Amino acid sequence: MGKKTLSKKLKLAKAERQNHRLPPFVYLRSKRRFTQNATRRNWRTDKLRTED
């Protein structure tokens, strides 16, 4: 019921790491071609697909 398996916990941790803004050196290095993270996700509206 309330236990997370290791695989689910690792997937949630990876999704949390990916959900950050781009670091400033990235869009300076790319001459402002990439200005935002295309895969950014909001915790309330965009849900992850995790199977239990």
C-alpha positions in Angstrom: 0.0 0.0 0.0 2.3 2.7 1.1 5.7 1.2 0.2 7.8 2.4 -2.7 9.8 -0.2 -4.5 13.4 0.7 -5.4 12.8 0.9 -9.1 9.9 3.3 -8.6 11.9 5.4 -6.2 14.8 5.6 -8.7 12.4 6.7 -11.4 10.9 9.4 -9.2 14.3 10.6 -8.2 15.4 10.9 -11.9 12.2 12.8 -12.8 12.9 15.2 -10.0 16.4 15.8 -11.2 15.3 16.4 -14.7 12.7 18.9 -13.6 15.1 21.9 -13.2 15.7 24.9 -15.3 18.6 25.1 -17.7 21.8 26.3 -16.2 22.8 29.7 -17.4 26.0 28.5 -19.1 24.0 26.3 -21.5 22.1 29.1 -23.1 25.2 31.3 -23.1 27.2 28.6 -24.7 24.5 28.0 -27.4 24.2 31.8 -28.0 20.7 31.8 -26.5 19.3 29.1 -28.9 18.1 27.1 -26.0 16.5 29.3 -23.4 14.3 26.9 -21.5 14.0 23.3 -20.6 11.6 21.6 -23.1 10.8 18.7 -20.7 9.9 20.8 -17.7 6.9 19.4 -15.8 4.6 20.9 -13.2 3.8 18.7 -10.2 0.1 19.6 -10.1 -0.9 19.5 -13.8 1.5 17.1 -15.6 1.6 13.7 -13.9 4.2 11.0 -14.3 3.2 7.6 -15.6 4.2 5.2 -12.9 2.8 1.8 -12.7 2.3 0.3 -9.2 
